[in-house]
Amino acid sequence: MNSPALKEWSAAIHALLEGRQTVLLRKGGIHEKRFSVEPAQGPAPFLLFPTVAHSHAQRVRPQHADLLDIAAQDSAEDAVIIRTAAKVVAAVEVNRPEAIGELADLHIWTAESVQADRLDFRPKHRLCVLVVQARPLRSPVRLARTPEFAGCKSWVDLPVPADAGAPVHDEATLHDIAERVRRSVG
């Protein structure tokens, strides 16, 4: 059984699992015309596929730097560890990018990273704030890294069922966060 998986920084995935983060900021991969939450729609959750780059250390606020070493273990050259399922509670297009700083407590990234990697990157494309409900998988799954997982694309299919446990945050909390995001940047 295959499940769609959204590629995301491994440190952000761990932050979601620890309750430090509730949003993802997306524009899509270089080879995509725009980011779409289409694979994530429907009642089934999607998985989060961990990615790591050395430059992530400079892009994470210091109080979250402890996540980097733990997270790096989930994305090695030969394998990845899938440990999280998620679902999109709200997808809010950023119409007021000047207010994005109001959401800093909802994620682990530095203001400079949000500006350079998300707002300034592909400026003709609108940034989307995804409010997500993260759930740990009942058993993390180790997958060999294959060529199908490579490339600058947002979504990959994984031969892993999205067998997840209890959510990190309840729906009511996330709906409140979604309303806050809409008021700030929507």
N, C-alpha and C positions, 0 to 999 in steps of 0.2 A: 504494500500500500504506500503510495507516494503522497507526500504533503508538500505544499508550497512553503518556501522558507525565504525570509527577507534577510539580506546581508546587512549586518550591523557591526559596529565596533564591539569587540568582545568586552571591553571595559564598560560600555553602555549597557550591554546585556546583563552583566553582573550588577550594575547599578539599578537596573529595573528589578532584578531578583531581590535585592536588598532594600527596595523601597526608596532609594535615593533619587530615582528618576521615574517620571511618568510620561514623558513625551519623547518623540523622535522627530528630528528635523530632516526633511527629505526633499530632494529635487530629482533624483534618479541618476542612473549611471551615465557615463559619457556616451555610450552607444544607444541610449534610449532617448526618444523624442521628449518624453516627459515622464515624471513619476506617476504611477497608478497604483491604487490600493486594490485593484480588481482581483488579483489572486487571493487576497485576504477576505473577500466578501463571502457571506454565507455563514451558517452556524458553526462550522468547524474552525478552530483556531489555526493559525499558521505557526511555523517554527521560526526561530531566529538563528541565523547562520553566522558564527563568530568570525570576524576579520581582525587582523592586527597589523599595525605598521609602527616602525620605530618613532615616527613623527607624532604618534598619538600622545606621547609623554608631554610634549609641549602644548598640546591642545586640551588637556584635562586640567581643571582647576586643582590647585595643590591639596585641598582637603579630600580630594577623591583619588589622589595618586596611588593610594594603597591598592586600588583595584587593578592597576596595570600588570603587576607581576602575576597575580592570580589569573587574570583574564588571558594573559599571553599563553598559558598552558592549554587553553581551549582551541588555539589556532596555530598548529605547527605546520611545518613544510609537508609532512606526510599524512597528517590526520587532523580532524576537527572533532570537538566534543559538542554535541547538541544537548543543551540542558534546559531550554526555555521555549515555551509556546506563548503566543500572545494573540490578542484580537484588538482591532481598532475600535475604540469607543467613539472617537470623533476625528475627522480629518478637516482641519481648518486652513484654508489658503491664507497666506500672509499678505494682507493688503496694506498694513501699516508697519513696514520693516523697522522704522525708527523706534518702535515700541518693543522690539524683540527682547531687549534687556529686562523687561518686566517679567520675563519667564525664566530668568536665570536659575531660580531655586528649583525648577522642575527638571533640570538636566545637569550633567557634569562638565560640559564644555566651557572653555574660556570665552569671554566676549570676543576676543580676537579670532578665535577659531570659528565661532558662529558667523562673524562678519566675512572672513576670508573663504572659509570652506562651504558656507551655505548661502549667505546673501550675495556675495560677490561672484561666486562660482556660477557660471552659466547665467548671467544676469537677465537674459530674456525669459528665463523660466521662473515661475513663481515658486517660492518656498512653501512647503506644506508642513504644518505641525500636526503630527499624529499623536493623539492621546491614546495610550495603549494599556491594556490590562495584561500584565505578565503573570504567567503561571509556570512554576518549575515542572519539568517532566518528572514523572514518577521514578524513572530510571534514566540518567543521562546516557546518551548513545554516542559511541566513538565510531566515526566514519573515516575510511581512507579518503584522502584528498584525491579527486580525479579531475581530469581536464574539463568536465562539464561544469564544475564549480568555479572555474577561472573566469576572468574577464570583468569588466566594469559594468555590471548589470545588477539591478536591485533584487531580482527574484531568481531562485533556483528551485528545482524539484529534488526532494530528498526521499530516499527509500526508508522513511521513518514515520511511524504513526505519531500523531500529536496527542499522546496519552499524558495529559497534564493533571497536576494536583490542584490544590486550592489557590485562588488568585492572591497576589500580593496585596492588591487594593480592591475594595468592593466597588460595585457599579456606581453607587451614590457618590462616593468620593471622587471617582473619575468623571462623572457627569458635572460635578462642581468645578473640577479642573478644566473641563472642556468649555464651560461657560466663561471662566476666567480667561482662557486663551482667546475665545471669540471677542470678548470685550477689549482685550489688549491689542491684538494684531489682526483680527478678522475684519 
